[in-house]
Amino acid sequence: MNNQPVLTRRYSVHEAIAVREIEGQILLLTPNDDVLYTLNKTGHFIWELLVKGMVVAQMVETLVSEYHISREKATNDLLNLLQQLEEKAIIQVEE
């Protein structure tokens, strides 16, 4: 379990994940379960922030600015997506 404060975490994509962008959608294929995951428009935007190496706090601020939503909503939605991706072993917290 990572004890690093959530807002300072930086994530990376597991090297075994196959990632493709087709017609504006991000497609993720995991080798462990052979499931194809897709990200919607907002998920795609967050994915781009993640692969740029932003920490969670930077991603939150970017979402607030881009989508004109509250910091609380941006934080909750972002952490929910990151948790799902981490549970499926698509991303990992960088140490």
N, C-alpha and C positions, 0 to 999 in steps of 0.2 A: 504494500500500500504506500502510495506516494504522499508524504506529509507536506509537500511544497504548497504554499498558499495558492488557492485556485486562480486568482487573478494574475499571478505572475507565471503561471504555467505556459509552456510552449509545447506544442504537439508536433509530431512528425508522422508521416504515413509509414506503416509497416512495409518493409521492402518486398514482401510476397504479394502485395495487393496489386492487381491489374487495374489501371485507371484509364478510361477513355472518355473523351468528350464527343458526343454525337448530337448534332442539331441543338446545341445549347444545353444539353443535359450531361451531367457527370454520371458515368456508369462505373461502378466499383464491383470487382469480382474477387471474392475471397477464396483462397485455395482450400481452406479447412472445411467449408460447407458447400462449395460450388453454388453459392447463391449470388445472383446479380442484384446489386442495390443501386437505386437511382436517387439522385438528389434533385429537389425542385429548384426553382429560381433562387430562392433565398439560401437554400442549402449549397447551391453552386457558388453563390457569392461568399458564403462563409468558408467553403473549401478553398477558394482562391486566397483568402486571408490566411488560412492555416498553412498552405504551402509556401506563402511568402515569409513564414517564420514569425508571424506576429504572436505576442503573448495574449492571453485571454482579455486583459484589460484594454489592449489596443483594439482587439476585435470588437469589444463592446462599444467603444467610442466610435468606431467606424460604422457599426450598425445603427447607432443612435443618429449619427449624421446622415447616413444614406437613406434610412427609412423613416426618419422623424418619429421615432418611438421613444418611450421612456427608457431610461437606463435600466430600471428594474425589469421591464419586459425584455429588453435586449439581453440582459444577463441571464434571465431564466431560460429564454428560448435557446440561447447559445449553449449554455451548460447542459441543457437537455439533449441537444444534438451531439455535442462532444461526448457525453456519457454513452449515448447509444453507439456511436462509432467506436469508442474505446471498448465497450462490452463485446462488440463483434470483432475485436482485434484488427480493426481497420487503421486505427491511429494509436499512438502511444505517447505518454508524457516523456519529454526529453529530460534527461537528468542533468 
